[in-house]
Amino acid sequence: MAYDHFPDSGNHCWVSKPLHPGKENAKENRGTGEKAVDERQVIHWLKRNNWIVLGILTLGGLLAANPFFALSVLIGGLIVIGNFSLLHRSILSWISNPKRPKSSGGVLARYYIRIIGTGLIMIALMVLKWVTPIGLVVGLSTVMLNITVCGFFIIKRAWIEEA
């Protein structure tokens, strides 16, 4: 879907229109190989389930290892969920700016600054021995696991609609 209106700061509801006029839903897209996926629902699903996945991983770390490992998983998950949310907000603010430059250099610059800052924070956490590296990596995998599961659900739904 392509967007014809984007949220103002603080307004997270936007109107979307299909890329192909006249094909408003998945039933109308049958036979074309196209599926209607509501990006708003996917983002909402990802944001909500990030916390569920983090809770499961943290609890698993607590049960499988020890509280220090679970804390490391939690810290890694908080870092990656924070980065995911900041990236989402950064992209939406760039897209919603009617006077945005043609290039996305500012968004990319903020992204690289955030990645460097995240790397420095993780190095500091490990040097100070506030986290275990493996627990941190497990926590950092929170969003990746969630996106993978979301992708499987989207594929499953498309497959069921196709049948």
C-alpha positions in Angstrom: 0.0 0.0 0.0 1.1 3.5 -0.7 0.3 6.3 1.7 -1.3 9.5 0.7 -1.4 11.0 4.2 1.0 10.6 7.0 0.7 11.2 10.7 1.5 14.5 12.3 3.8 14.2 15.4 1.8 12.2 17.9 -0.9 11.1 15.5 -0.3 7.5 14.6 -3.4 7.0 12.4 -3.1 7.5 8.7 -5.1 6.9 5.7 -3.8 4.4 3.2 -4.7 3.7 -0.4 -3.9 0.7 -2.5 -1.1 0.8 -5.1 -3.6 -0.4 -7.7 -6.8 1.6 -7.8 -9.9 -0.6 -8.0 -8.2 -3.5 -6.2 -9.3 -2.5 -2.6 -9.0 -5.9 -1.0 -7.3 -9.3 -1.3 -10.3 -10.9 -3.0 -10.1 -8.4 -5.8 -6.3 -9.0 -6.0 -6.8 -12.7 -6.5 -5.1 -14.1 -9.6 -2.7 -11.1 -9.8 -0.3 -12.5 -7.2 -0.9 -9.4 -5.1 -2.0 -9.5 -1.4 -3.5 -6.7 0.6 -1.4 -6.3 3.7 -2.3 -3.5 6.1 1.0 -2.1 7.2 -0.6 -0.4 10.2 -1.7 -3.7 11.6 1.8 -5.2 10.9 3.6 -2.4 12.7 1.1 -2.6 15.6 1.5 -6.3 15.8 5.3 -6.0 15.8 5.4 -3.3 18.5 3.1 -5.3 20.8 4.7 -8.7 20.2 8.3 -7.3 20.7 7.4 -7.0 24.4 5.9 -10.5 24.5 9.0 -12.0 22.8 11.3 -10.1 25.1 9.3 -11.4 28.1 9.5 -15.0 26.9 13.3 -14.7 26.2 13.9 -13.1 29.6 11.9 -15.7 31.4 13.6 -18.4 29.5 17.0 -16.9 30.4 16.0 -16.8 34.1 14.8 -20.4 34.0 17.7 -21.8 31.9 20.5 -19.8 33.5 20.5 -17.2 36.2 19.1 -13.7 37.0 22.3 -12.1 35.6 21.8 -13.8 32.3 18.1 -12.8 32.3 19.0 -9.2 33.0 21.4 -9.3 30.1 18.7 -10.6 27.8 16.3 -7.9 29.1 18.9 -5.1 28.5 19.6 -6.4 25.0 15.9 -6.5 24.2 15.3 -3.0 25.6 18.2 -1.7 23.4 16.9 -3.3 20.2 13.2 -2.4 20.8 14.3 1.2 21.5 16.3 1.3 18.3 13.3 -0.2 16.3 10.9 2.4 17.7 13.3 5.3 17.0 13.9 4.1 13.5 10.1 3.8 12.9 9.6 7.3 14.3 12.5 8.7 12.3 11.2 7.3 9.0 7.6 8.5 9.7 8.8 12.0 10.5 10.9 12.1 7.4 8.0 10.8 5.2 5.4 13.1 6.8 7.5 16.2 6.3 6.1 17.9 3.2 9.3 19.9 2.8 11.6 16.9 3.0 14.6 16.8 0.8 14.7 14.4 -2.1 17.5 12.4 -0.5 17.2 10.5 2.7 20.6 11.5 3.9 19.4 12.9 7.2 17.5 9.7 8.1 20.6 7.6 7.2 22.9 9.9 9.2 20.7 9.6 12.3 20.6 5.8 11.7 24.4 5.5 11.6 24.8 7.7 14.6 22.3 5.6 16.5 24.1 2.4 15.4 27.4 3.8 16.6 25.9 4.9 19.9 24.3 1.5 20.4 27.6 -0.2 19.7 29.4 2.0 22.2 26.7 1.4 24.9 27.0 -2.4 24.3 30.8 -2.3 24.5 30.6 -0.3 27.8 28.0 -2.7 29.2 30.3 -5.7 28.5 33.6 -4.0 29.6 31.9 -3.0 32.9 30.6 -6.6 33.1 27.1 -5.4 33.6 25.9 -8.0 31.0 26.9 -11.3 29.6 27.7 -11.1 25.9 25.5 -14.2 25.1 22.6 -12.8 27.0 23.0 -9.5 25.3 22.9 -11.2 21.9 19.8 -13.2 22.8 18.1 -10.0 23.9 19.2 -8.2 20.7 17.5 -10.9 18.7 14.1 -10.0 20.0 13.0 -7.8 17.0 14.5 -10.2 14.5 12.6 -13.1 15.9 9.4 -11.1 16.0 9.8 -10.0 12.4 10.5 -13.6 11.3 7.4 -14.9 13.1 5.3 -12.0 11.7 6.5 -12.9 8.2 5.5 -16.5 8.7 2.0 -15.4 9.8 1.6 -13.1 6.8 2.7 -15.9 4.4 0.4 -18.3 6.2 -2.6 -15.9 5.9 -1.8 -15.3 2.2 -1.6 -19.0 1.6 -4.9 -19.6 3.3 -6.6 -16.8 1.3 -5.1 -18.2 -1.9 -6.7 -21.6 -1.2 
